[in-house]
């Protein structure tokens, strides 16, 4: 079999890496905030944060499409600045961020919850600011779990299909990621090409699993 155009691989890696970087910062910050938060409505807030984990990706894609489309509330605001998200690579990144966010959030939150809160309280009593407590104590103690969550986030972003297809479309060379290349290859009867992309995705996922298990040791 001739090697197909490799653009889906490079697009997938670029989208996944950018989405992972964004989700790492956002998910870790929100997780630490929720770890420290003891106010009302915590359960409701957590439910909203992890909703993308249980909602079908096509539902997420549909909602984003309605909001960011040319007639959507956010879409009209962006249009005033001559910006467009739908059917661009930015849409693929956004879809991957939202779908993979719950994994990063839950992993980081679980890592923070393993920390003895007395250690953080002692640092605060010694005069450390919240920023110092976070960067100098909480992050180093939770880094193993956070890194494992980061790898899982990357793997989820790499395999994202439903929300990406609805929001970014399947534009070869621009938004066509490996999952979409697999789907449309099978749809057109190109089984060997489908196997080619499937093998690459499986290999990358296995490497990610090995990395997660290594960090858990």
C-alpha positions as a Python dict, from the first residue, in 0.01 Angstrom:
ca = {
    (1, 'X'): (0, 0, 0),
    (2, 'X'): (127, 346, -86),
    (3, 'X'): (171, 571, 216),
    (4, 'X'): (-118, 821, 213),
    (5, 'X'): (-91, 1193, 266),
    (6, 'X'): (45, 1235, 620),
    (7, 'X'): (-129, 1567, 685),
    (8, 'X'): (-387, 1405, 921),
    (9, 'X'): (-97, 1293, 1144),
    (10, 'X'): (61, 1638, 1163),
    (11, 'X'): (-275, 1810, 1208),
    (12, 'X'): (-370, 1566, 1485),
    (13, 'X'): (-40, 1619, 1666),
    (14, 'X'): (-57, 1999, 1639),
    (15, 'X'): (-420, 2011, 1752),
    (16, 'X'): (-366, 1761, 2035),
    (17, 'X'): (-49, 1926, 2167),
    (18, 'X'): (-204, 2274, 2166),
    (19, 'X'): (-525, 2146, 2323),
    (20, 'X'): (-324, 1960, 2588),
    (21, 'X'): (-122, 2271, 2674),
    (22, 'X'): (-439, 2477, 2715),
    (23, 'X'): (-618, 2205, 2910),
    (24, 'X'): (-316, 2148, 3135),
    (25, 'X'): (-317, 2509, 3254),
    (26, 'X'): (-692, 2549, 3269),
    (27, 'X'): (-766, 2209, 3422),
    (28, 'X'): (-495, 2235, 3687),
    (29, 'X'): (-598, 2587, 3790),
    (30, 'X'): (-968, 2499, 3811),
    (31, 'X'): (-891, 2176, 3999),
    (32, 'X'): (-687, 2359, 4262),
    (33, 'X'): (-958, 2622, 4296),
    (34, 'X'): (-1220, 2352, 4349),
    (35, 'X'): (-990, 2170, 4592),
    (36, 'X'): (-980, 2484, 4807),
    (37, 'X'): (-1347, 2574, 4753),
    (38, 'X'): (-1588, 2471, 5025),
    (39, 'X'): (-1881, 2698, 4943),
    (40, 'X'): (-2234, 2627, 4827),
    (41, 'X'): (-2308, 2474, 4493),
    (42, 'X'): (-1986, 2271, 4478),
    (43, 'X'): (-2168, 1961, 4350),
    (44, 'X'): (-2344, 2158, 4079),
    (45, 'X'): (-2021, 2325, 3967),
    (46, 'X'): (-1842, 1991, 3952),
    (47, 'X'): (-2130, 1845, 3756),
    (48, 'X'): (-2095, 2119, 3496),
    (49, 'X'): (-1717, 2076, 3480),
    (50, 'X'): (-1730, 1703, 3412),
    (51, 'X'): (-2041, 1714, 3189),
    (52, 'X'): (-1835, 1686, 2866),
    (53, 'X'): (-1713, 1350, 2992),
    (54, 'X'): (-2060, 1196, 2987),
    (55, 'X'): (-2228, 1393, 2709),
    (56, 'X'): (-2204, 1252, 2354),
    (57, 'X'): (-1934, 1444, 2163),
    (58, 'X'): (-2188, 1523, 1889),
    (59, 'X'): (-2402, 1705, 2146),
    (60, 'X'): (-2103, 1913, 2249),
    (61, 'X'): (-2023, 1983, 1885),
    (62, 'X'): (-2382, 2085, 1815),
    (63, 'X'): (-2392, 2329, 2108),
    (64, 'X'): (-2058, 2481, 2006),
    (65, 'X'): (-2176, 2509, 1646),
    (66, 'X'): (-2491, 2694, 1755),
    (67, 'X'): (-2291, 2931, 1976),
    (68, 'X'): (-2003, 2996, 1738),
    (69, 'X'): (-2186, 2979, 1404),
    (70, 'X'): (-2242, 3297, 1205),
    (71, 'X'): (-2588, 3335, 1361),
    (72, 'X'): (-2476, 3235, 1711),
    (73, 'X'): (-2423, 3475, 1998),
    (74, 'X'): (-2048, 3423, 2014),
    (75, 'X'): (-2019, 3390, 1639),
    (76, 'X'): (-2169, 3735, 1584),
    (77, 'X'): (-1934, 3886, 1841),
    (78, 'X'): (-1634, 3727, 1669),
    (79, 'X'): (-1761, 3844, 1330),
    (80, 'X'): (-1739, 4205, 1449),
    (81, 'X'): (-1367, 4148, 1490),
    (82, 'X'): (-1347, 3966, 1156),
    (83, 'X'): (-1271, 3640, 1333),
    (84, 'X'): (-1408, 3297, 1249),
    (85, 'X'): (-1371, 2973, 1445),
    (86, 'X'): (-1610, 2728, 1280),
    (87, 'X'): (-1449, 2503, 1016),
    (88, 'X'): (-1096, 2611, 1108),
    (89, 'X'): (-816, 2438, 1296),
    (90, 'X'): (-900, 2656, 1595),
    (91, 'X'): (-1237, 2482, 1608),
    (92, 'X'): (-1062, 2146, 1628),
    (93, 'X'): (-849, 2271, 1917),
    (94, 'X'): (-1153, 2413, 2098),
    (95, 'X'): (-1348, 2090, 2059),
    (96, 'X'): (-1054, 1887, 2189),
    (97, 'X'): (-1007, 2120, 2487),
    (98, 'X'): (-1369, 2095, 2596),
    (99, 'X'): (-1397, 1719, 2548),
    (100, 'X'): (-1067, 1639, 2723),
    (101, 'X'): (-1099, 1897, 3003),
    (102, 'X'): (-1280, 1666, 3249),
    (103, 'X'): (-995, 1412, 3236),
    (104, 'X'): (-736, 1676, 3323),
    (105, 'X'): (-960, 1828, 3587),
    (106, 'X'): (-1037, 1499, 3763),
    (107, 'X'): (-676, 1382, 3752),
    (108, 'X'): (-546, 1710, 3894),
    (109, 'X'): (-820, 1726, 4157),
    (110, 'X'): (-746, 1370, 4267),
    (111, 'X'): (-376, 1455, 4293),
    (112, 'X'): (-444, 1763, 4504),
    (113, 'X'): (-679, 1568, 4731),
    (114, 'X'): (-394, 1330, 4815),
    (115, 'X'): (-202, 1617, 4975),
    (116, 'X'): (-225, 1653, 5352),
    (117, 'X'): (-408, 1984, 5395),
    (118, 'X'): (-212, 2045, 5717),
    (119, 'X'): (100, 2100, 5508),
    (120, 'X'): (-68, 2374, 5307),
    (121, 'X'): (-218, 2532, 5620),
    (122, 'X'): (122, 2533, 5788),
    (123, 'X'): (272, 2717, 5490),
    (124, 'X'): (-5, 2976, 5505),
    (125, 'X'): (54, 3025, 5881),
    (126, 'X'): (422, 3082, 5806),
    (127, 'X'): (324, 3369, 5578),
    (128, 'X'): (328, 3206, 5237),
    (129, 'X'): (91, 3358, 4983),
    (130, 'X'): (-164, 3145, 4797),
    (131, 'X'): (48, 3167, 4484),
    (132, 'X'): (353, 3044, 4676),
    (133, 'X'): (150, 2764, 4836),
    (134, 'X'): (31, 2655, 4493),
    (135, 'X'): (362, 2669, 4303),
    (136, 'X'): (605, 2571, 4580),
    (137, 'X'): (406, 2309, 4771),
    (138, 'X'): (85, 2190, 4603),
    (139, 'X'): (223, 2151, 4250),
    (140, 'X'): (541, 1960, 4345),
    (141, 'X'): (342, 1722, 4565),
    (142, 'X'): (74, 1661, 4302),
    (143, 'X'): (294, 1665, 3992),
    (144, 'X'): (288, 1289, 3934),
    (145, 'X'): (-90, 1273, 3912),
    (146, 'X'): (-105, 1593, 3708),
    (147, 'X'): (143, 1460, 3453),
    (148, 'X'): (-52, 1137, 3425),
    (149, 'X'): (-367, 1341, 3364),
    (150, 'X'): (-183, 1542, 3100),
    (151, 'X'): (-96, 1228, 2905),
    (152, 'X'): (-456, 1104, 2927),
    (153, 'X'): (-571, 1445, 2807),
    (154, 'X'): (-340, 1425, 2507),
    (155, 'X'): (-467, 1077, 2421),
    (156, 'X'): (-829, 1191, 2445),
    (157, 'X'): (-761, 1497, 2230),
    (158, 'X'): (-584, 1278, 1976),
    (159, 'X'): (-887, 1051, 1944),
    (160, 'X'): (-1154, 1321, 1941),
    (161, 'X'): (-1398, 1279, 1652),
    (162, 'X'): (-1763, 1375, 1706),
    (163, 'X'): (-1735, 1732, 1834),
    (164, 'X'): (-1445, 1805, 1598),
    (165, 'X'): (-1635, 1682, 1293),
    (166, 'X'): (-1936, 1901, 1371),
    (167, 'X'): (-1742, 2214, 1459),
    (168, 'X'): (-1431, 2192, 1241),
    (169, 'X'): (-1554, 1971, 958),
    (170, 'X'): (-1346, 1732, 751),
    (171, 'X'): (-1128, 1956, 536),
    (172, 'X'): (-824, 1767, 401),
    (173, 'X'): (-499, 1942, 484),
    (174, 'X'): (-672, 2181, 726),
    (175, 'X'): (-898, 2011, 981),
    (176, 'X'): (-886, 1643, 887),
    (177, 'X'): (-742, 1462, 1187),
    (178, 'X'): (-656, 1092, 1205),
    (179, 'X'): (-993, 980, 1351),
    (180, 'X'): (-1171, 1153, 1063),
    (181, 'X'): (-925, 1006, 813),
    (182, 'X'): (-1011, 660, 948),
    (183, 'X'): (-1386, 719, 928),
    (184, 'X'): (-1388, 854, 575),
    (185, 'X'): (-1137, 595, 455),
    (186, 'X'): (-1367, 315, 572),
    (187, 'X'): (-1669, 495, 429),
    (188, 'X'): (-1503, 511, 88),
    (189, 'X'): (-1388, 149, 105),
    (190, 'X'): (-1018, 228, 154),
    (191, 'X'): (-969, -39, 421),
    (192, 'X'): (-590, -44, 400),
    (193, 'X'): (-572, 330, 454),
    (194, 'X'): (-807, 292, 749),
    (195, 'X'): (-575, 28, 897),
    (196, 'X'): (-276, 256, 840),
    (197, 'X'): (-423, 539, 1048),
    (198, 'X'): (-567, 301, 1306),
    (199, 'X'): (-223, 149, 1363),
    (200, 'X'): (-68, 491, 1419),
    (201, 'X'): (-339, 595, 1665),
    (202, 'X'): (-311, 266, 1857),
    (203, 'X'): (69, 295, 1878),
    (204, 'X'): (53, 651, 2010),
    (205, 'X'): (-215, 551, 2262),
    (206, 'X'): (-9, 255, 2386),
    (207, 'X'): (292, 479, 2436),
    (208, 'X'): (69, 715, 2635),
    (209, 'X'): (-55, 431, 2856),
    (210, 'X'): (300, 319, 2926),
    (211, 'X'): (390, 677, 3024),
    (212, 'X'): (92, 698, 3260),
    (213, 'X'): (183, 368, 3427),
    (214, 'X'): (543, 483, 3459),
    (215, 'X'): (443, 801, 3639),
    (216, 'X'): (214, 608, 3873),
    (217, 'X'): (504, 394, 3994),
}
